[in-house]
Structures are given as structure tokens and as C-alpha cells.
């Protein structure tokens, strides 16, 4: 009787595959999970190639200062937990080194010999007392405080910011000097972002709501403008709320509950407005939270705050069915793929080529958003033992986005596995004959 050799057991036989004795067998749960892992890994590798992380030409500010001997983190006897901020180049971090070399930090006004002052807020106090303080100097001082916190043994940056009290001190200056009588000071975007981070850490968000309310109350005047002036005025109206949401979502492991509540509170200022009137002002902040929910690494949210956010999705985008379907997959207590499967059956089969652009997503991110949507749907289907639907979603991905997923029709791992199985089965039949 003919028996298959050891090599044939593990080598696909293209000639025999052409016989196509029967249709390939459906994937079992283990194979489905393996396929999902392959597609997810492939997609992430493609994103890394297409959108590499930003790398500054100069070394990071922490590395440069340590090399120059201006900081001594390596010689510190107190271990410090490694943070994302140590490796990620944010716009604020890109300028931190140059700002901290400002003479304001190294030389005390009126002190000969260039005597250094350790605490940046001491410089702040001196500048305020002499009437020299400005938004730019205040920003530099806050950067210095945050720098010291990052280099300290504190485990959480937000805890260090809270203990510093720098936000309260700057806020008092803004109020006493009259600088906060309007929202012009927030046009210094880097200062507004950093100040809001300190205010959130210190529990002083109510000050921000004064600015948010003032900005949104001026929206009727925006309708009288046209062109670029109208666009700029809308950005000014949105800016305080956006800064607060970004500050609330700054820490990766903290839930987005406070951010969701902030958006709901802002929506309360539009009680007599229509959806079309609300969307230009709530859309960008809401889409920011959608992105943080889908792609961020935040802690689990409470059911009540998450559902309040879900209820605001129609105000965020005219394509609310897409965002609602994706958010329902990520529900903290009752995740369901039903809305996503319904959306995919209507809009992604058999091809996404005819799909119109999803409102609120940049052109370059359209495919990425749909792919992540499908991956999350397939994952939840597998977790809830809905293997047939998971396989259908993954087939949509492989058919519609082969380039983004790194899938090659002639050389896929799944097809190779099926060829192996078909070859073995054919050999068994021949041996029995």
C-alpha cells in the first residue's frame, strides 16, 4: 500500500491542488484566532511603515541634558519608572530644551555671577513682583516645573503637577493682572495646553469652564462672519473646550469618564440650538474623544458616562451610525458586534470603493479607521463564539484591504495551510485506492 513520505506530509503540492477535489474547509476557532492575529500584526506593521513615528533630528531634551551633565538621572539612587514621555516627541517636548536654556532660568535678575535658582516658580514670583511677567515667561516657568517633575522619583507626572501648585499660582496671576478678562491668552497654544494640564491635575477645572462658557456664548457673532475669519472664530470658540478635554485625556491609564462628562456639560450650553448649529462646535471635541476611545490605552469607563457619550454621537458627525457601531463594540459592560455587522453588511460588501468619505475622518485615515473597525468587530465575534461572523469580517478585510494588511494572494499562510491539508487528504485517498 502506498504511504506518503515524510516530506510530502509537510510540503504543499501545487499540481495536486489544481484538482480541487472539494471546497476548502471552514476555519475552526483556533485558526480564526490565528488569522485575526496575523491580520492585526500585518496592519500595524503597515502603519509603522507608512506613518513612522516622529523623530527629532536632535536628541530628546532629557538625553541631551544628561549627556551635557546638566541632569543626573542615571546617577540617582532613587529608581524612576519609565514613562511614555521619555520616548515620545510631542510638540511641547521638542522645544523644552531650548526653552530651559533661557537666561530666565539660569540667571537671577540683579544677581551677579550667574547664580542659579533651582525652582522655576521662584523666578515666576520675582518676575511678577517686578511687573515683568508675560504669557511667554509664564509658559517657560511651567515647562521648567514639569521638567523637574519628570526628572523626579514621582511615579505619576499628574501627581507631581498637583503637588507643585504651579497651576494655581499662574491662575492667580492671570486673574489679578486682568490677562484672563478675555480668552486672548489661550491663543498661545502651547501655554494654554500646559496650563490646562496643571489646572486639571490640581482640580481647578472650574476656572476653565469660565473660559469655555465665554467662548461658546460668542458663537452667534460667528455666523455674521465669512471665509477664513469665520473659520478662525470657530477655532477660537472651540479651543478652551478642546484644551480641557486633552488635559483630561492626557494620562494613558486613566479612564475617560471626566472627559465624557465635560462634553456633556458643554452640550448643555446648546439647549435651544439645532443639531446643525451644535455640530461645528461639538464635532471636533467629540471626534477627539472618539479617537481616544478607539485608539487610546485608557482605563475602563463607567457605564453611565460612556452611554452619555454615546448619546452625543449624533451631534458629533452626520455619519453617526459608523461611530456608534464602533463604540458599541467597546462598551465597558455590554459590548455588542450587532451594530457593526449591520453596518458592514450595508456599506462594505462586496467592495468599499464606492463608499463616500466618513464625515469627521481625514482622507488619509479613512482606510485605517475602517480596518480598525473590522478588526475590533472580528475580535469581539471571536470572544463571543460567533466564529462564522468573525470569518466573514476577516474575509472582507482580506478582500478589500490586502495592501494595508500585507496580504498577498499567492503567498498567504492560510492558503498554505489549506494546501497542506488538501495534499494530505488526497494522498490518503490514493493510498486507500
C-alpha positions as CSV (number, residue, x, y, z in Angstrom):
1,X,0.0,0.0,0.0
2,X,1.3,3.5,-0.9
3,X,2.2,5.7,2.1
4,X,3.1,9.4,2.0
5,X,6.7,10.2,2.6
6,X,7.7,12.5,5.4
7,X,8.5,15.4,3.1
8,X,5.1,15.2,1.5
9,X,3.4,15.5,4.9
10,X,4.7,19.0,5.3
11,X,5.2,20.3,1.7
12,X,2.3,21.7,-0.4
13,X,1.8,20.0,-3.8
14,X,0.7,22.7,-6.3
15,X,0.0,20.2,-9.0
16,X,-2.4,18.3,-6.8
17,X,-4.0,21.5,-5.5
18,X,-5.3,22.2,-9.0
19,X,-7.5,19.1,-8.8
20,X,-9.8,20.9,-6.4
21,X,-11.4,17.8,-5.1
22,X,-13.6,19.8,-2.7
23,X,-14.0,23.3,-1.4
24,X,-11.6,24.3,1.4
25,X,-12.9,23.5,4.9
26,X,-14.1,26.5,7.0
27,X,-11.7,27.8,9.7
28,X,-12.0,26.4,13.2
29,X,-11.9,28.7,16.2
30,X,-8.2,28.3,16.6
31,X,-7.4,29.0,13.0
32,X,-9.8,32.1,13.1
33,X,-7.9,33.5,16.1
34,X,-4.6,32.9,14.4
35,X,-5.8,34.6,11.2
36,X,-7.0,37.6,13.2
37,X,-3.7,37.9,14.9
38,X,-1.9,37.7,11.6
39,X,-4.1,40.4,10.0
40,X,-3.8,42.7,13.1
41,X,0.0,42.4,13.2
42,X,0.3,42.9,9.5
43,X,-1.9,46.1,9.7
44,X,0.2,47.5,12.5
45,X,3.5,46.9,10.6
46,X,2.0,48.6,7.5
47,X,1.0,51.6,9.6
48,X,4.6,51.8,11.0
49,X,6.0,51.8,7.5
50,X,3.5,54.3,6.1
51,X,3.4,56.6,9.2
52,X,6.7,56.2,11.1
53,X,6.9,57.9,14.5
54,X,8.3,61.4,14.5
55,X,12.0,61.5,15.4
56,X,13.6,64.9,16.1
57,X,17.0,65.5,14.4
58,X,18.3,66.4,17.8
59,X,18.3,64.1,20.7
60,X,15.4,64.4,23.2
61,X,15.8,67.1,25.8
62,X,16.3,64.6,28.6
63,X,19.1,62.7,26.7
64,X,20.9,65.9,25.7
65,X,20.9,67.4,29.2
66,X,22.1,64.2,30.7
67,X,25.0,64.0,28.1
68,X,25.9,67.6,28.8
69,X,26.0,66.8,32.6
70,X,23.1,69.1,33.4
71,X,20.9,66.3,34.8
72,X,22.0,63.2,36.6
73,X,19.2,60.7,36.2
74,X,21.5,57.8,35.7
75,X,23.4,58.6,38.9
76,X,20.3,59.0,41.0
77,X,19.9,56.5,43.8
78,X,16.1,56.5,43.6
79,X,14.7,54.5,40.7
80,X,12.1,56.1,38.4
81,X,9.5,54.3,36.4
82,X,10.0,54.7,32.7
83,X,7.2,56.8,31.1
84,X,5.9,57.3,27.6
85,X,7.0,60.9,27.7
86,X,10.6,59.7,27.8
87,X,10.5,58.3,24.3
88,X,7.7,60.2,22.5
89,X,8.4,63.6,20.8
90,X,5.4,65.8,21.5
91,X,5.4,69.4,20.2
92,X,5.9,70.7,23.7
93,X,8.9,68.4,24.3
94,X,10.5,69.4,21.1
95,X,11.1,73.0,22.4
96,X,11.7,72.1,26.0
97,X,15.4,72.1,25.9
98,X,15.7,75.4,24.1
99,X,13.2,77.0,26.5
100,X,15.0,75.7,29.6
101,X,18.3,77.3,28.5
102,X,16.6,80.7,28.6
103,X,18.5,83.1,30.9
104,X,15.3,83.4,33.0
105,X,16.2,80.0,34.5
106,X,19.9,80.4,34.9
107,X,20.5,84.0,36.0
108,X,18.6,85.8,38.7
109,X,17.9,89.5,37.7
110,X,20.2,91.7,39.7
111,X,22.4,88.8,41.0
112,X,26.0,88.9,39.7
113,X,27.9,85.8,38.8
114,X,25.0,84.0,37.2
115,X,23.8,82.3,40.4
116,X,21.3,79.5,39.5
117,X,17.8,79.4,41.1
118,X,16.6,75.8,41.5
119,X,12.8,76.4,41.5
120,X,11.3,77.9,38.3
121,X,8.4,79.3,40.3
122,X,10.8,81.4,42.3
123,X,11.7,83.1,39.1
124,X,8.0,83.4,38.4
125,X,7.4,85.2,41.7
126,X,10.3,87.6,41.1
127,X,9.1,88.5,37.6
128,X,5.5,89.1,38.8
129,X,6.8,91.3,41.6
130,X,8.8,93.4,39.2
131,X,6.0,93.6,36.6
132,X,8.0,91.6,34.1
133,X,5.7,88.6,33.8
134,X,4.2,87.7,30.4
135,X,2.5,84.7,28.8
136,X,5.7,83.6,27.3
137,X,7.6,83.7,30.6
138,X,4.8,82.0,32.4
139,X,4.9,79.2,29.8
140,X,8.6,78.8,30.3
141,X,8.2,78.6,34.1
142,X,5.5,75.9,33.7
143,X,7.8,73.9,31.4
144,X,10.5,74.1,34.0
145,X,8.2,72.8,36.7
146,X,7.1,69.9,34.6
147,X,10.7,69.1,33.6
148,X,11.6,68.9,37.3
149,X,8.6,66.6,38.0
150,X,9.6,64.3,35.1
151,X,13.1,64.0,36.4
152,X,12.0,63.4,40.0
153,X,11.2,60.0,41.5
154,X,7.5,60.6,41.4
155,X,5.7,57.7,39.7
156,X,2.9,59.7,38.1
157,X,3.5,63.0,36.4
158,X,0.0,64.2,37.2
159,X,0.6,63.7,41.0
160,X,3.7,65.8,40.8
161,X,1.9,68.5,39.0
162,X,-0.8,68.5,41.6
163,X,1.7,68.8,44.4
164,X,3.6,71.7,42.7
165,X,0.7,74.2,42.9
166,X,2.1,75.9,39.8
167,X,-1.2,76.0,38.1
168,X,-2.9,77.8,40.9
169,X,-0.1,80.4,41.1
170,X,-0.2,81.1,37.4
171,X,-4.1,81.2,37.5
172,X,-3.9,83.9,40.3
173,X,-1.6,86.0,38.2
174,X,-3.9,85.7,35.1
175,X,-6.8,86.9,37.2
176,X,-5.1,89.6,39.2
177,X,-3.3,91.1,36.1
178,X,-6.5,91.1,34.1
179,X,-5.0,88.8,31.5
180,X,-7.9,86.4,31.9
181,X,-10.5,89.1,31.3
182,X,-10.8,87.6,27.8
183,X,-9.6,84.5,26.0
184,X,-6.8,86.0,24.0
185,X,-4.1,84.4,26.3
186,X,-5.3,81.0,25.1
187,X,-4.1,81.8,21.6
188,X,-0.7,80.9,22.9
189,X,-1.5,77.3,22.2
190,X,1.4,75.7,24.0
191,X,0.8,77.8,27.1
192,X,-2.9,77.0,27.1
193,X,-2.3,73.3,26.8
194,X,0.3,73.1,29.5
195,X,-1.7,75.4,31.9
196,X,-4.8,73.3,31.4
197,X,-2.8,70.2,32.3
198,X,-1.8,71.8,35.6
199,X,-5.3,73.0,36.3
200,X,-6.8,69.5,35.8
201,X,-4.1,67.9,37.9
202,X,-4.8,70.5,40.7
203,X,-8.6,70.1,40.4
204,X,-9.1,73.7,39.2
205,X,-11.2,72.8,36.1
206,X,-13.9,75.3,37.1
207,X,-11.6,78.2,36.0
208,X,-11.6,76.6,32.5
209,X,-15.3,76.5,32.4
210,X,-15.4,80.3,32.7
211,X,-13.4,80.5,29.5
212,X,-15.4,77.7,27.8
213,X,-18.7,79.4,28.6
214,X,-17.4,82.8,27.4
215,X,-16.1,81.3,24.2
216,X,-19.4,79.4,23.4
217,X,-21.6,82.4,24.3
218,X,-20.0,84.4,21.5
219,X,-21.0,81.9,18.8
220,X,-24.0,84.0,17.5
221,X,-21.5,86.6,16.3
222,X,-19.5,84.0,14.4
223,X,-22.4,83.4,12.0
224,X,-22.1,87.0,10.8
225,X,-18.5,86.3,9.5
226,X,-17.5,84.7,6.3
227,X,-14.5,82.8,4.9
228,X,-11.3,82.4,6.9
229,X,-12.5,84.9,9.5
230,X,-15.4,82.6,10.3
231,X,-13.2,79.5,10.4
232,X,-10.7,81.2,12.8
233,X,-13.5,82.4,15.0
234,X,-14.9,78.9,15.3
235,X,-11.5,77.6,16.2
236,X,-11.2,80.2,18.9
237,X,-14.6,79.2,20.3
238,X,-13.7,75.5,20.4
239,X,-10.2,76.0,21.8
240,X,-10.9,76.2,25.6
241,X,-13.1,73.0,25.5
242,X,-10.5,71.2,23.4
243,X,-7.7,72.1,25.8
244,X,-9.7,70.8,28.7
245,X,-10.5,67.5,27.0
246,X,-6.9,67.0,26.0
247,X,-5.8,67.6,29.6
248,X,-8.4,65.2,31.0
249,X,-7.3,62.5,28.5
250,X,-3.6,63.1,29.0
251,X,-2.8,60.2,31.2
252,X,-3.0,56.9,29.3
253,X,-4.2,54.6,32.1
254,X,-6.9,56.9,33.5
255,X,-10.5,56.4,32.3
256,X,-12.2,59.0,30.0
257,X,-15.1,59.5,32.4
258,X,-14.2,63.1,33.2
259,X,-13.7,63.9,29.5
260,X,-17.1,62.4,28.6
261,X,-18.8,64.4,31.4
262,X,-17.1,67.6,30.1
263,X,-18.5,67.1,26.6
264,X,-22.0,66.5,28.1
265,X,-21.7,69.7,30.1
266,X,-20.6,71.7,27.1
267,X,-23.6,70.3,25.2
268,X,-25.8,71.8,27.9
269,X,-24.9,75.3,26.6
270,X,-26.8,74.5,23.4
271,X,-30.2,73.6,24.7
272,X,-32.1,75.8,22.3
273,X,-29.9,75.0,19.3
274,X,-30.5,72.5,16.5
275,X,-28.1,69.7,15.7
276,X,-26.8,71.6,12.7
277,X,-26.0,74.6,14.8
278,X,-24.3,72.4,17.5
279,X,-22.1,70.2,15.3
280,X,-19.5,72.8,14.2
281,X,-18.7,73.4,17.9
282,X,-19.2,69.9,19.4
283,X,-18.0,67.9,16.4
284,X,-14.2,68.4,16.8
285,X,-14.1,67.8,20.5
286,X,-16.4,64.8,20.2
287,X,-14.3,63.3,17.4
288,X,-11.2,63.7,19.6
289,X,-12.9,61.7,22.3
290,X,-14.0,59.1,19.7
291,X,-10.4,58.7,18.6
292,X,-9.2,58.5,22.2
293,X,-11.8,55.8,22.9
294,X,-10.9,53.7,19.9
295,X,-7.1,54.1,19.7
296,X,-6.1,55.1,23.2
297,X,-5.0,53.0,26.1
298,X,-7.2,54.4,28.8
299,X,-8.7,52.6,31.7
300,X,-12.3,51.3,31.6
301,X,-15.0,53.9,31.8
302,X,-18.2,53.7,33.8
303,X,-21.4,52.6,32.1
304,X,-23.3,55.8,32.8
305,X,-20.6,58.2,31.4
306,X,-19.9,56.0,28.4
307,X,-23.6,55.9,27.5
308,X,-24.0,59.6,27.9
309,X,-21.2,60.0,25.4
310,X,-22.9,57.5,23.0
311,X,-26.0,59.7,23.2
312,X,-24.0,62.7,21.9
313,X,-22.6,60.9,18.8
314,X,-25.4,62.2,16.5
315,X,-24.2,65.7,17.4
316,X,-20.6,64.9,16.5
317,X,-20.9,63.7,12.9
318,X,-23.6,63.1,10.3
319,X,-22.1,59.6,9.9
320,X,-23.1,58.7,13.5
321,X,-24.0,55.2,12.5
322,X,-20.4,54.3,11.9
323,X,-19.1,55.8,15.1
324,X,-22.0,54.4,17.2
325,X,-21.4,50.9,15.8
326,X,-17.7,51.1,16.6
327,X,-18.2,52.5,20.1
328,X,-20.8,49.8,20.9
329,X,-18.1,47.2,20.3
330,X,-16.0,48.9,23.0
331,X,-18.9,49.3,25.5
332,X,-17.4,48.8,29.0
333,X,-20.2,46.5,30.3
334,X,-22.4,45.5,27.3
335,X,-20.2,45.2,24.1
336,X,-22.1,44.0,21.1
337,X,-21.0,43.5,17.4
338,X,-24.6,43.6,16.1
339,X,-24.5,47.3,15.0
340,X,-21.1,46.8,13.4
341,X,-22.2,43.7,11.5
342,X,-25.3,45.5,10.3
343,X,-23.1,48.5,9.1
344,X,-20.6,46.2,7.4
345,X,-23.4,44.3,5.5
346,X,-24.7,47.6,4.2
347,X,-21.6,49.5,3.4
348,X,-18.6,47.2,3.0
349,X,-19.9,44.3,0.9
350,X,-18.8,43.5,-1.7
351,X,-16.3,46.4,-2.0
352,X,-15.7,49.7,-0.2
353,X,-14.6,51.5,-3.4
354,X,-18.0,53.2,-3.8
355,X,-18.2,54.4,-0.2
356,X,-18.4,58.1,0.4
357,X,-16.0,59.7,2.8
358,X,-16.9,59.2,6.5
359,X,-17.6,62.7,7.9
360,X,-15.1,63.7,10.5
361,X,-12.2,61.5,9.4
362,X,-9.3,62.8,7.4
363,X,-8.9,61.4,3.9
364,X,-5.6,59.7,4.8
365,X,-7.2,57.9,7.8
366,X,-10.4,56.6,6.1
367,X,-9.0,53.1,5.4
368,X,-7.2,52.9,8.7
369,X,-10.5,53.7,10.6
370,X,-12.4,51.1,8.6
371,X,-9.7,48.4,9.1
372,X,-9.6,49.0,12.8
373,X,-13.4,48.9,12.9
374,X,-13.3,45.4,11.2
375,X,-10.6,44.1,13.4
376,X,-12.4,45.1,16.6
377,X,-15.6,43.6,15.2
378,X,-13.9,40.3,14.3
379,X,-12.2,40.2,17.7
380,X,-15.5,40.6,19.6
381,X,-17.1,38.0,17.4
382,X,-14.4,35.5,18.3
383,X,-14.6,36.3,22.0
384,X,-18.4,35.7,21.9
385,X,-18.0,32.4,19.9
386,X,-19.6,33.9,16.8
387,X,-17.0,32.2,14.6
388,X,-18.9,32.3,11.3
389,X,-19.4,36.1,11.5
390,X,-15.8,36.6,12.6
391,X,-14.6,34.7,9.5
392,X,-16.9,36.8,7.2
393,X,-15.5,40.0,8.6
394,X,-11.9,38.8,8.1
395,X,-12.7,37.8,4.6
396,X,-14.0,41.4,4.0
397,X,-10.7,42.7,5.3
398,X,-8.5,40.4,3.1
399,X,-10.6,41.1,0.0
400,X,-10.9,44.9,0.4
401,X,-7.6,45.9,2.1
402,X,-4.9,43.4,1.0
403,X,-2.2,46.0,0.6
404,X,-2.8,47.6,4.1
405,X,-2.8,44.2,5.7
406,X,0.2,42.9,3.9
407,X,-1.8,40.1,2.4
408,X,-0.5,38.5,-0.9
409,X,-3.0,36.3,-2.6
410,X,-0.4,33.9,-3.9
411,X,1.5,33.6,-0.6
412,X,-0.8,33.6,2.4
413,X,-0.3,31.5,5.4
414,X,-3.9,30.4,5.5
415,X,-3.8,29.2,1.8
416,X,-0.6,27.3,2.5
417,X,-2.2,25.5,5.5
418,X,-5.2,24.6,3.4
419,X,-2.9,23.3,0.6
420,X,-1.2,21.1,3.2
421,X,-4.5,19.7,4.3
422,X,-5.7,19.1,0.7
423,X,-2.4,17.3,-0.2
424,X,-2.6,15.1,2.8
425,X,-6.2,14.1,2.2
426,X,-5.5,13.3,-1.5
427,X,-2.6,11.2,-0.5
428,X,-4.7,9.3,1.9
429,X,-7.3,8.6,-0.7
430,X,-4.7,7.4,-3.1
431,X,-3.2,5.1,-0.5
432,X,-6.6,3.5,0.2
433,X,-7.1,3.0,-3.5
